[in-house]
Amino acid sequence: MFVSGNNMYIAGTDSLRDVSQWHLIPLGQIKRSDIYKRAVQYKEYYPEVDTYIGHSYGAVVAEHLQSEYGGTVRTKGAPYISSPFESHPERQSNLFDPVSFADFGASRSLPSNWMNPHGY
């Protein structure tokens, strides 16, 4: 996690402990995850934060922080499922990204690194 001005940047999976908590996403229990708890601590320490920018697992946390505290959210490579008839301009995804392949409402772009289409 990193805070600059009013922006909080939330990285995705960083450890095996994060991987062990992936199951909390579809269960709607993200608030029990370590990454969410750390993000809330940052938010309390930096109350001026009103923009949450997250990648992958961090994108899910960013969305939950926005629903809890308000503000703006931007995500990249989020593990969402959405219809192509929905439009989510704040969500970005690379073509061929295995994590965000089902987020059809996200803005799509070509990956800058073909060896890692899930990169930021």
GIURDA-V330468 format. One record per run of one state. SS is the DSSP state (alpha for helix, beta for strand, coil for the rest). FROM is the first residue (numbers start at 0). TO is the last residue. If there is no record, write none. Layout:
BEGIN
SS & FROM & TO
SS & FROM & TO
END
This chain:
BEGIN
coil & 0 & 0
beta & 1 & 3
coil & 4 & 5
beta & 6 & 9
coil & 10 & 14
alpha & 15 & 19
coil & 20 & 21
alpha & 22 & 25
coil & 26 & 28
alpha & 29 & 31
coil & 32 & 32
alpha & 33 & 44
coil & 45 & 49
beta & 50 & 54
coil & 55 & 55
alpha & 56 & 68
coil & 69 & 70
beta & 71 & 75
coil & 76 & 80
beta & 81 & 81
coil & 82 & 86
beta & 87 & 93
coil & 94 & 101
beta & 102 & 102
coil & 103 & 104
beta & 105 & 108
coil & 109 & 119
END
